[in-house]
Amino acid sequence: MVDDSVAQARSTAAALGRAGYKPIFVATDWAECRSHLSVDAPDLVVLDVHMGGQMSADVMLPQLKRFPGCAKARFVLYSALKPQDLAAIGRRCGADGVALKGQEHEDAFLKVCVDLVP
């Protein structure tokens, strides 16, 4: 779970935990994300698109896919962007799924995740 907002990361990680995903590693920047990926082979990686002054997820995702431990990982981009803009970004960078951020979109977000990694 990668999001530059600690509160959003915690909320999203909690939702993933309630859905049965464990363990959940949270990173708030790309260095922390790469550090986790160097020691763990995740099944699912959730990435915030806009990372507040850092490289955006659509640029980072192709790089993350090249990590040895990410060969089987599924990648979900999530954001508060307009759905059509998020879908276009997801297609462009090779995301396996996209979902909208926010409590009101939690069920749809979890469905995307569960459909990719039951």
MIKEVEX-886125 format. One line per 10 residues: number of its first residue (from 0); their letters; for each residue z, y, x of N, C-alpha, C. Coordinates in steps of 0.2 Angstrom, whole numbers. Last residue first. Example, Ala and Ser with C-alpha at 12.3 -4.5 7.8 and 13.67 -1.06 7.14 Angstrom:
BEGIN
1) sa) 35/-11/64/36/-5/68/39/0/64  39/-28/66/39/-22/62/39/-16/66
This chain:
BEGIN
117) pvldvcvklf) -25/-65/-39/-20/-67/-44/-14/-69/-41  -34/-53/-34/-29/-57/-30/-24/-59/-36  -42/-47/-44/-44/-48/-37/-40/-53/-33  -35/-46/-55/-41/-49/-56/-44/-51/-49  -24/-39/-50/-23/-46/-52/-30/-50/-53  -29/-26/-49/-26/-30/-43/-26/-38/-44  -33/-23/-62/-38/-23/-56/-36/-27/-50  -21/-24/-68/-26/-28/-70/-31/-29/-64  -14/-13/-62/-12/-20/-61/-17/-25/-63  -22/-2/-68/-22/-3/-60/-20/-10/-59
107) adeheqgkla) -19/-4/-81/-26/-5/-79/-26/-6/-71  -5/-1/-81/-8/-8/-83/-15/-9/-81  -5/12/-76/-2/7/-72/-5/0/-74  -9/24/-81/-14/20/-79/-11/13/-76  3/32/-82/-1/30/-88/-7/25/-87  7/34/-69/11/29/-74/7/27/-80  -6/34/-57/-2/37/-62/1/32/-67  -24/33/-53/-17/34/-51/-13/36/-57  -36/21/-57/-34/28/-57/-26/27/-56  -45/10/-46/-41/11/-51/-38/18/-51
97) vgdagcrrgi) -57/-2/-40/-55/5/-40/-50/6/-46  -62/-15/-28/-60/-12/-34/-57/-5/-34  -67/-17/-16/-67/-22/-20/-66/-20/-27  -77/-5/-7/-70/-7/-10/-72/-12/-15  -88/1/0/-87/-6/-1/-80/-9/-3  -91/14/-1/-87/12/5/-86/4/5  -98/16/-13/-101/18/-6/-98/15/0  -90/11/-23/-96/8/-21/-99/10/-14  -80/21/-22/-78/14/-21/-85/10/-19  -87/32/-25/-84/32/-19/-82/25/-17
87) aaldqpklas) -90/29/-39/-95/30/-34/-93/30/-27  -77/28/-44/-81/22/-44/-87/23/-39  -73/41/-43/-69/36/-40/-74/30/-39  -82/48/-52/-82/50/-45/-78/44/-41  -78/42/-64/-85/41/-61/-85/43/-54  -64/46/-66/-66/39/-65/-73/38/-62  -59/59/-55/-62/57/-61/-65/50/-60  -44/55/-45/-51/58/-46/-54/56/-53  -32/50/-42/-32/54/-48/-39/57/-49  -34/33/-35/-34/40/-35/-34/43/-42
77) ylvfrakacg) -37/19/-25/-34/22/-31/-33/29/-30  -46/5/-20/-45/12/-19/-42/15/-26  -42/-11/-14/-43/-7/-20/-41/0/-18  -48/-25/-6/-47/-18/-5/-48/-14/-12  -43/-41/0/-47/-37/-5/-44/-30/-5  -44/-50/15/-41/-45/11/-46/-42/6  -50/-59/24/-49/-61/18/-46/-56/13  -49/-51/36/-55/-54/34/-55/-57/27  -38/-44/41/-41/-42/35/-47/-45/33  -35/-48/54/-31/-50/49/-33/-48/42
67) pfrklqplmv) -44/-40/62/-45/-48/62/-41/-51/56  -52/-26/55/-46/-29/58/-46/-37/57  -63/-22/47/-64/-25/54/-58/-28/57  -58/-15/37/-61/-22/35/-62/-25/42  -54/-3/42/-49/-8/41/-52/-15/40  -67/3/42/-63/2/49/-58/-4/48  -70/5/29/-74/0/33/-71/-1/40  -58/13/26/-59/7/23/-64/2/27  -59/26/31/-55/21/34/-56/14/32  -68/33/22/-70/33/29/-66/27/32
57) dasmqggmhv) -61/32/10/-67/29/10/-70/29/17  -48/38/13/-49/31/13/-56/28/13  -50/51/25/-50/49/18/-51/41/18  -39/57/38/-46/54/36/-45/51/29  -27/69/32/-29/64/36/-36/61/34  -24/79/23/-26/81/30/-27/75/34  -20/68/12/-17/75/14/-18/77/21  -29/57/8/-23/57/12/-20/63/15  -37/51/-6/-36/57/-2/-29/57/1  -36/37/-10/-42/40/-7/-41/46/-3
47) dlvvldpadv) -24/25/-6/-25/31/-9/-31/34/-6  -27/8/-7/-27/14/-3/-28/20/-7  -20/-8/-5/-21/-3/-10/-21/4/-6  -25/-24/-1/-23/-18/2/-25/-12/-3  -21/-41/-1/-23/-35/-5/-20/-29/-2  -17/-50/8/-21/-52/3/-24/-46/-1  -14/-47/26/-13/-45/18/-18/-49/14  -7/-52/39/-14/-53/36/-13/-52/28  2/-42/51/2/-46/45/-6/-47/42  1/-35/62/6/-41/62/5/-45/56
37) slhsrceawd) -9/-25/60/-9/-29/67/-4/-35/67  -5/-19/49/-11/-24/48/-12/-28/55  5/-11/53/6/-16/48/1/-22/48  -3/-2/60/3/-6/63/5/-12/59  -11/4/51/-14/-1/56/-9/-5/60  -2/11/44/-6/6/41/-8/1/46  3/20/53/8/15/51/4/9/47  -9/27/55/-6/24/61/-1/18/58  -11/32/42/-16/27/44/-13/24/50  4/34/32/-2/37/36/-6/31/39
27) tavfipkyga) 13/27/25/11/34/22/6/38/27  14/11/19/12/15/24/11/22/21  23/-3/14/21/3/12/20/7/18  21/-20/9/22/-15/15/19/-9/13  28/-32/0/24/-26/0/26/-22/5  28/-50/0/31/-44/2/26/-38/1  23/-50/-17/28/-49/-12/26/-52/-5  19/-47/-33/16/-46/-26/22/-45/-22  23/-47/-46/24/-53/-43/21/-53/-35  23/-36/-54/18/-40/-55/18/-46/-51
17) rglaaatsra) 34/-29/-47/35/-32/-54/30/-36/-56  27/-25/-36/32/-30/-35/34/-33/-42  18/-16/-41/15/-22/-38/21/-27/-38  28/-6/-45/23/-9/-50/20/-16/-47  33/-3/-32/37/-6/-37/33/-9/-43  21/3/-27/24/-3/-24/29/-7/-29  21/14/-35/15/10/-35/17/3/-32  32/21/-31/31/19/-38/26/14/-39  30/23/-17/36/19/-20/35/16/-27  19/31/-17/19/24/-14/25/20/-17
7) qavsddvm) 24/42/-24/19/38/-27/18/31/-24  34/46/-14/36/45/-21/30/40/-25  26/49/-3/31/44/-3/33/41/-10  9/51/-1/15/53/-6/20/47/-6  -1/44/5/3/49/9/9/52/5  -2/27/5/-2/33/1/2/38/5  -5/10/4/-6/16/9/-7/22/4  0/-6/4/0/0/0/0/6/5
